[in-house]
Amino acid sequence: MSWFARWRRDRILRRHLVPPDAFRSTVGRLPILHGLTPDELRRLRESASLLLHDKTFSAAGGAEVDDVVQLAIAVQACLLTLNLAEDSYRGWNEIILYPDEFLRPREEMDEAGVVHHTRDILAGESWHGGPLVLSLADVEASGQADGFNVVLHEFAHKLDMLNGDANGFPPLHRGMSATAWAHDFGSAYEDFCARVDAGEDTALDPYASSAPAEFFAVLTEAFFETPQLLHAEYPAVYAQLKLFYRQHPLARLGGGA
């Protein structure tokens, strides 16, 4: 970090550090943050403060966006990057919030060349180089250690996009093996898709079978929300995510391994 970056960081934290009571209250409402050490909580508070300063929160569709929901989003987003570079969410500025799930128009051309117009119902969306969009209702349901977390899901896409379009292959750290990542994620993805196609009622969200990028995002949710489940289903993927995020939620949340 350059001297200017350090000066800017320190200046922001002096002026805009999240108040301790607000931070403690938010952490208390989010079970996925329980078990963090005092040092981790200190760094999480600082990272969340920087994200709140650097990103613009915009309301859409009549959403009411207050400091409480902004902080809930920031601390969960920064849980992903707790042991990563603080500029991991670089290259974009805006977080757009809808009150509930929202519609996105979509065009698809079939094999006969006919263009079909449809509308997807979404809880969140991430655009490469553009804003991140979230449903407030789904934000409020996130972080409860039950496997669902739209914040982690969409911010995982942003990490995936650091080296191009989201494809389930984010930039790996030095010492991580791209071959091992491709093998472990590829094998698990093929197995999961086969199980979904066979009609199995999977413990992990079947939406993960829709694309490798969604597989990475959904399994990121599981890694932090239900690490016991992910470790039991796909231990090799859990190990890769442990290396990538430099965290071990299974141990932190009392699951052993």
N, C-alpha and C positions, 0 to 999 in steps of 0.2 A: 504494500500500500504506500503510495506517495505521501509526502508531507502534506500536500494540499488535501488529499483524500482523508487523511487522519484528522487534519484541522477541521474540515467540513463535518466529518462524523462526530467529533467531540462537540462541535458547536450545536449541531442538531440535538444531540442527547442532552446538552445543558439546558436547552430551551424547550424541548418537546418530549422528554422522557415520560412515558405513560405513568400516571400517578400510581403509587404502590397499592392503594386500596382497590382501584379499578382493575389492576392487573391480578391481584389475589382473587378478587371476586370472579373474574373471567376464568382463571385456572380452576377454581373450585367447581365451576359449572361444566367443565370439560374433562371427563374421566380419562381420555387418552393422554392428558398431560400429567396425570398423577404418577408419581414415582420418579419424576425428574429431580435431579440433585439441586441444591441451592445454587451452585455455579451454573448449571444448565438453565435454571429459571432466570437467573440474572442475565445471561446472554440472550435468552428468548425475549425477555422484556426489552432489551436494547434493540434487537433485530426487529421486533414488532413496531417499536417506536420509529425506526428508520423507514420501514415500509409504509407506515401511516403518513409519514412526512412526504415520501417520494411518489406515492400513488394517489390518483384522484378517484374518489368514490362518487359515482353518479347514480341518481335514481331514475328509473324508467317505469312506465305503466302505473304510476301512482304509488310507487314504493316509498315507505318512510324509512330513511336511513339515519340512524343515530350513532353516537359514539360507541355504544355497547356492541352493536352488531359489527361495526368496523373493527373493533378490537378483537372480537371473536374470530373474524376472518383473518386478521393479521397474525395472531398467535398460532393459529393452525397452519397457515401458509409457512410461517417461519419455523414450525416444528420440522418440516421437510428439510429446510436448509440450516438447521441448527449447527451441524458440523460441516457445512459446505461454505463456499464463498458467499459473502454478504451481497455480492452483485449478481447472484444467480437468477434474479428476476429482472435483469436488465433488458433494454430494448423495447419496452412498452410501458404505458403510463396509466391506463384507465381500468377501473373495476366498475362494471355496470350491474346494478341490482334491480331485479324485478320482484314484485311482491310474491309471486308464485311461479310455477312452471310457465314457460313462454313458448311461442311458436316460431319456428324458423322455416321459411320457404326453401324448397330444394328442387332442383331440376336433375333428372336422370334420363339418359338416352338408352333405349333398349337395343337389342341386337338388330332389330329391323330399322333402326334409325328414328324411331318415334320418341319424342321428348315427353316425359311424364312430369307433371308438376304436383308435388306433394308438400305437406307441412309436417315437420317433426315437432313433437312436444319434448322440450328439454328442461332439465334442472340446472344445467350449466353448459358453458361453451367457452373454448379458448381459441383465439385467432392468432395465427403466426404473425408476429410483429404488431398485433393489434390488441384490442381490449380483452379482458376476461369477464365473462358474464355469469351471474349467479342468481338463483332463485332464493329469496329471503326465507321462504318457508322451508326449503331444503337446507339452508345454512343453519337454521335453528334446530334441525333434526340431526345435525352432524356433531361428531366429537363425543358420542355417548358410548363408545366401545362396543357397538353392535354390528359393525361392518360397513355402515353407510357413512360416506363423508364426501359431499360434493366439493368442499373446499380443497381437501387433499387431492381429489380426482382432477380438478381443473388446474391446480397449480403443478401437479405432476406432469400434465401435458406441457406446461410452460417450460419445465426442466427438460422434457423430451425435445422441445423445439429449439434448444440452445444450439443444436448442430444441424438445423434444417426442419423440414416438416416432421410432425409427430409420426413416429414409426415404431415406437417401443424400444428404441436403441439410443438412449441419451448419451452425451459425451461421458465416457468412463474416466475414472481417475488413473493416474499413473500406478502401475502395479496390478491393475485389474486386466483380466484377459477378455478381449473381444470374442475370441473363439469360445471360451467357456460361457460367456453371457449368451451368445447366440444359441449354443447347444442347450443350455438349461432352460432358457425362456422358450426356445423353439419347440423342444420336446414337451414342455408343459402345455404350451398353447395347442399343439396338435392333439394331445390327450384331452384337454378340456373341450376343444371343439367337437371331438368325437363323442364325448359324453353328453354334451348339449344336443348334438344332432340325433343321438340315440334316445332323447327324451328323458334323460336322467334329471331328477330334481337336485341340482347341484347346490352345495353349501355356499359356494362363491357365486356372485351375481352372474347369470348367464350372459349379460351384456358384454362381459369380458371376451366372449367368443367372436364379437363383431369385427375386430381388427386387432393386430398386434399392439397398436397404440392404446386401444382401450384395455387390452389385457394388462399392459404395464400400469395404466392408471388405476384400474380396479384392484390389481394386486398390491399397489401402493396403499390404497385404502385399507385393505386387509392387513398389510404389514403393520400399520400403526393402530388400527381399530381392533382387529381380532388376530393377533400374531400367532396364537395357539392354533387356530384354524389353518392359517396359511402354512405354518410349519408342518402340520400334519398332512395337508394335501400335497404341497410341493416344497419339500425341504430344500431342494437345490435352488429354487427361486428365492426362498427366504434368505438363503446364504448370499445370493447375489445382491439382493436389496440391502442386506446388512452391510455388505462392502460398499455399495453405492451411497447409501445414506449415512454410513458410519455410525449407525445406531443399532441397538439390540432390544427392541420393545418387548420381546418375549421374556427376557431376563428382567427388564425394568418393571414390567407389570406382574412379576412373580410367577412366570410360567416356566422357569427353568431353561434347560437346553442351552 
